[in-house]
């Protein structure tokens, strides 16, 4: 029995594939993806952006390959980065073959728009020859004409049928090394489609609410849709689609997974909204701490509470806690225990030092307990 059964999430049983050296599905951690918005043909700009995404913690990155200039640059990009690169392919089967040869770890395709059965076979053969996995990407905005005629509009059944039809195309070519997505900008449609697909197959699922919108609106929309699916145990890899810096997509993705206890990376800050009881400027303090602690990848928790109403209780549950005490008399908690008091001056520098030291201690302990190779 779990100590807190109300927090348990039972993940859907899916088969496992690999995107480069990153496992997706099975019992592997749920991975966080994003997509570059540079011109892929501009290798230098694309590499720079991917390295920024790596610093944010990305597991897998996708780049669009619409033309020969893009696939020509792909080999240089793949060599220069440390995460697997997915080549996003639409319509032209030759771009998929070129991307596989260039070192793409995965090909994001829609088998139905690649062309004839012979062309699909060529793409599959290239994936086999160069060790690529694939993602079947179904989108409500580009469903096949015959499905729109059959169902009258994009709907969950149409999206699931499209996905399974495309899966069959790859299966008929003796290829099962793929994951599937059924994205829509409508949260209700996307969630229902993923629920139906999860019941219909055991392939790994790539979650996303497509074209979700701006940083704030898109994050909220994605959290509602993807969060409900993840809570239900559905999803093996995720991308938060935002009209914003791709780094923000990675941050939002990890926050979703951290909130649900599905991934643990970096400092999880618990903070109050502040009110007239606050004994220091909570909002500004948290804003600066988020920026100053962004480099910490070690999983840990920090509570920043402005007064003694909830501060001690929250501090008992976090690695480090700060509770406002008034007149420069703020209590710092370490591992849930009241440890020392500090005044207003230097709150942020003091907390940063404590977090960095705690992270170093956690990392050192992990090394000490790691099994010898």
C-alpha positions in Angstrom: 0.0 0.0 0.0 1.2 3.5 -0.8 1.6 5.9 2.1 -0.4 8.5 0.2 -2.6 6.6 -2.3 -4.4 9.8 -3.3 -1.2 10.9 -5.0 -0.6 7.7 -6.9 -0.6 7.8 -10.7 -0.7 4.4 -12.6 0.8 4.9 -16.0 -0.6 3.2 -19.0 1.4 0.2 -20.1 3.0 1.0 -23.4 5.8 -0.6 -25.4 9.2 1.1 -25.3 11.0 2.7 -28.2 14.2 4.7 -28.4 14.8 8.2 -29.8 18.5 8.1 -30.1 19.7 7.0 -26.7 16.6 8.2 -24.9 13.9 5.6 -24.0 10.3 6.6 -24.6 7.4 4.5 -23.2 7.5 1.5 -21.0 8.7 2.4 -17.5 11.0 5.2 -18.8 10.6 8.7 -17.4 8.3 10.9 -19.3 10.5 13.1 -21.6 10.2 16.8 -22.3 10.5 18.0 -25.9 10.5 21.3 -27.7 11.0 22.5 -31.2 13.4 25.1 -32.6 11.9 28.1 -34.4 15.1 29.1 -36.2 15.7 28.4 -39.9 17.1 24.9 -39.8 19.2 25.8 -42.8 21.0 28.3 -40.5 23.0 25.7 -38.6 24.7 28.1 -36.3 21.5 29.7 -35.1 19.8 26.4 -34.7 22.7 24.9 -32.7 22.7 27.9 -30.4 19.0 27.5 -29.7 19.3 23.8 -29.0 22.2 24.4 -26.6 20.0 26.9 -24.7 17.2 24.2 -24.6 19.7 21.7 -23.3 20.6 24.1 -20.5 16.9 24.2 -19.6 16.9 20.4 -19.4 15.3 19.3 -22.7 15.4 15.6 -23.4 14.6 15.6 -27.1 14.5 18.4 -29.7 12.6 18.7 -33.0 13.6 20.7 -36.0 11.6 21.3 -39.2 13.1 20.0 -42.4 11.0 21.5 -45.2 13.7 21.7 -47.9 17.1 20.4 -49.0 19.0 23.3 -47.3 17.6 22.2 -44.0 18.5 18.5 -44.4 21.9 19.5 -45.6 22.5 21.5 -42.4 21.1 18.7 -40.2 24.3 16.6 -40.1 26.2 19.6 -38.7 23.4 20.3 -36.1 23.3 16.7 -35.0 27.1 16.5 -34.4 27.1 19.8 -32.4 24.4 19.0 -29.9 23.9 16.5 -27.1 20.3 15.5 -27.3 18.5 13.4 -29.9 17.2 15.4 -32.9 13.8 14.7 -34.5 13.3 15.8 -38.1 9.9 17.1 -38.8 8.8 16.0 -42.3 5.7 16.9 -44.3 4.8 15.8 -47.8 8.3 15.2 -49.4 9.5 11.7 -48.7 13.0 12.6 -49.9 13.4 15.0 -46.9 12.8 12.0 -44.6 15.4 9.9 -46.3 18.0 12.8 -46.3 17.3 13.4 -42.6 17.8 9.8 -41.7 21.1 9.8 -43.5 22.1 13.1 -41.8 21.7 11.5 -38.3 18.2 12.3 -37.2 17.2 10.1 -34.3 13.5 10.2 -35.2 11.4 11.2 -38.2 8.1 12.9 -37.5 5.9 12.0 -40.4 2.3 11.5 -41.5 2.5 8.4 -43.7 -0.7 9.4 -45.4 0.9 12.5 -47.0 4.2 11.0 -47.9 2.9 9.6 -51.1 2.6 6.2 -52.7 3.2 2.9 -50.9 6.6 2.6 -52.6 7.7 6.0 -51.2 6.5 5.0 -47.7 8.6 1.8 -48.0 11.6 3.8 -49.0 11.2 6.0 -45.9 10.8 3.0 -43.6 13.9 1.3 -45.1 15.9 4.5 -44.5 14.7 4.5 -40.9 15.7 0.9 -40.5 19.1 1.4 -42.2 20.0 4.4 -40.1 18.4 3.4 -36.8 15.6 6.0 -36.7 12.4 5.8 -34.8 9.3 7.6 -36.1 6.4 9.6 -34.8 3.1 9.5 -36.5 1.7 13.0 -36.1 -2.1 13.3 -36.5 -3.4 16.9 -36.2 -7.1 17.9 -36.1 -6.3 20.7 -38.6 -5.1 18.4 -41.3 -7.2 15.3 -41.2 -7.7 13.3 -44.4 -10.6 14.4 -46.6 -12.3 11.0 -46.5 -12.4 11.1 -42.7 -13.9 14.6 -42.7 -16.5 13.4 -45.2 -17.2 10.3 -43.0 -17.5 12.1 -39.7 -18.5 15.6 -40.8 -15.8 17.4 -38.7 -12.6 16.7 -36.8 -13.7 14.5 -33.8 -12.0 12.0 -31.5 -13.1 9.0 -33.5 -11.7 10.5 -36.7 -8.4 11.3 -35.1 -8.0 7.8 -33.6 -9.0 6.2 -36.9 -6.4 8.3 -38.7 -3.7 7.4 -36.3 -4.5 3.6 -36.5 -4.6 3.7 -40.3 -1.2 5.3 -40.4 0.1 2.8 -37.8 -1.1 0.0 -40.0 0.9 1.4 -43.0 4.1 1.2 -40.9 3.2 -2.2 -39.5 2.6 -3.5 -43.0 6.1 -2.5 -43.7 7.4 -4.5 -40.7 8.1 -1.3 -38.7 6.8 -0.8 -35.2 9.5 1.5 -33.8 7.2 4.5 -33.5 5.2 6.7 -31.2 1.9 8.5 -32.0 0.4 11.9 -31.3 -3.2 13.1 -31.9 -3.0 16.8 -31.4 -5.7 19.4 -31.5 -5.9 23.1 -30.4 -9.3 22.2 -28.8 -8.6 20.8 -25.3 -11.7 18.7 -25.2 -11.0 17.2 -28.7 -7.3 16.5 -27.9 -8.0 14.8 -24.5 -10.8 12.6 -25.9 -8.7 11.6 -28.9 -5.7 10.6 -26.7 -8.0 8.7 -24.3 -9.4 6.7 -27.3 -6.0 6.1 -28.7 -4.6 5.0 -25.3 -7.4 2.3 -25.2 -6.9 1.3 -28.8 -3.1 0.5 -28.9 0.0 0.1 -26.8 2.3 2.4 -28.8 4.0 5.2 -26.8 2.1 8.5 -26.9 3.5 11.9 -27.5 1.2 14.5 -25.8 0.5 18.0 -26.9 -2.2 20.6 -27.3 -1.2 22.1 -30.6 -1.2 25.8 -31.3 -2.0 26.4 -27.6 -1.3 30.1 -27.8 0.8 32.7 -26.0 3.1 32.0 -22.9 0.4 32.5 -20.3 -2.7 31.3 -22.2 -0.9 28.4 -23.8 0.6 27.2 -20.6 -2.8 27.2 -18.9 -4.4 25.5 -21.8 -1.7 22.9 -22.0 -1.7 22.3 -18.3 -5.5 21.6 -18.3 -5.3 19.2 -21.3 -2.0 17.5 -20.8 -2.3 17.6 -17.0 -5.5 15.7 -17.1 -4.1 13.0 -19.4 -0.9 12.7 -17.4 -2.9 12.4 -14.1 -4.8 9.5 -15.7 -1.5 7.8 -16.6 -1.6 8.6 -20.3 1.5 10.0 -22.0 5.2 9.0 -22.5 6.7 12.2 -23.9 5.3 15.8 -24.0 5.7 19.1 -25.8 4.1 22.3 -24.6 3.4 24.3 -27.8 3.7 28.0 -27.1 4.1 31.2 -29.1 7.1 32.0 -27.0 10.8 31.3 -26.6 11.1 27.5 -26.8 13.0 27.5 -23.5 9.6 28.5 -21.9 8.1 25.3 -23.4 10.7 23.2 -21.6 10.1 25.1 -18.3 6.4 24.6 -18.5 6.7 20.9 -19.4 8.9 20.2 -16.3 6.6 22.2 -14.1 3.7 20.0 -15.2 5.6 16.9 -14.5 7.0 18.1 -11.2 3.5 19.1 -10.0 2.3 15.6 -10.7 5.4 14.0 -9.2 6.2 12.4 -12.5 9.6 14.1 -12.9 11.9 15.8 -10.5 14.3 18.4 -11.7 15.5 21.6 -10.2 14.1 23.7 -7.3 10.3 23.4 -6.7 9.3 26.7 -5.0 6.2 26.8 -2.8 5.2 30.4 -2.1 2.2 32.3 -0.9 0.4 35.0 -3.0 1.2 37.5 -0.1 -1.2 39.7 1.7 -1.1 42.5 4.4 0.5 40.0 6.8 3.6 39.5 4.8 6.8 40.4 6.7 8.9 40.8 3.5 8.3 41.3 -0.2 7.3 37.8 -1.1 6.5 38.3 -4.8 9.7 40.1 -5.6 11.7 37.6 -3.6 10.3 34.6 -5.4 10.7 36.3 -8.8 14.4 36.9 -8.2 15.0 33.5 -6.6 13.5 31.7 -9.6 16.0 33.5 -11.8 19.0 33.0 -9.4 18.2 29.3 -8.9 17.5 28.4 -12.6 20.9 26.7 -12.8 20.1 24.2 -10.1 19.1 20.8 -11.7 19.1 18.8 -8.4 15.6 18.0 -7.3 14.7 19.8 -4.1 12.0 22.0 -2.5 12.0 25.5 -1.1 9.1 27.3 0.7 8.9 31.1 0.7 6.0 32.1 3.0 5.4 35.7 4.1 4.0 35.1 7.6 3.6 32.5 10.4 0.1 31.4 9.5 1.1 28.7 7.0 4.9 29.3 7.0 6.0 26.7 9.6 3.7 24.1 8.2 4.9 24.5 4.7 8.6 24.6 5.9 8.1 21.2 7.6 7.5 19.6 4.2 10.4 21.3 2.3 14.2 21.0 2.2 14.6 24.7 2.9 11.9 27.1 4.2 11.7 30.8 4.9 8.9 32.2 7.1 8.4 35.9 7.6 8.6 36.9 11.3 8.3 40.6 11.1 10.8 43.4 11.9 13.7 41.5 10.3 13.0 38.4 12.4 12.5 35.7 9.7 12.9 32.0 10.5 14.9 29.7 8.2 14.1 26.0 8.3 16.4 23.3 7.2 15.0 19.8 6.5 11.7 20.9 8.2 13.3 22.1 11.4 13.7 25.7 12.6 17.4 26.4 12.3 18.2 30.2 12.5 16.8 33.6 12.0 17.8 36.3 9.4 16.9 39.9 8.9 15.7 41.6 5.7 19.1 42.4 4.4 20.5 39.7 2.2 17.5 37.4 2.2 18.0 36.4 -1.4 21.8 35.8 -1.2 21.4 33.8 2.0 18.7 31.5 0.5 20.7 31.0 -2.7 23.7 30.0 -0.7 21.6 27.5 1.3 20.0 26.0 -1.8 23.4 25.6 -3.6 24.9 24.0 -0.5 21.9 21.7 -0.1 22.1 20.7 -3.8 25.8 20.0 -3.5 25.1 17.8 -0.5 22.3 15.9 -2.3 24.5 15.3 -5.3 27.4 14.1 -3.1 25.2 11.7 -1.2 23.9 10.3 -4.5 27.4 9.7 -5.7 28.3 8.0 -2.4 25.3 5.6 -2.6 25.6 4.9 -6.4 26.5 1.3 -7.2 30.0 0.8 -8.3 30.4 0.0 -12.0 
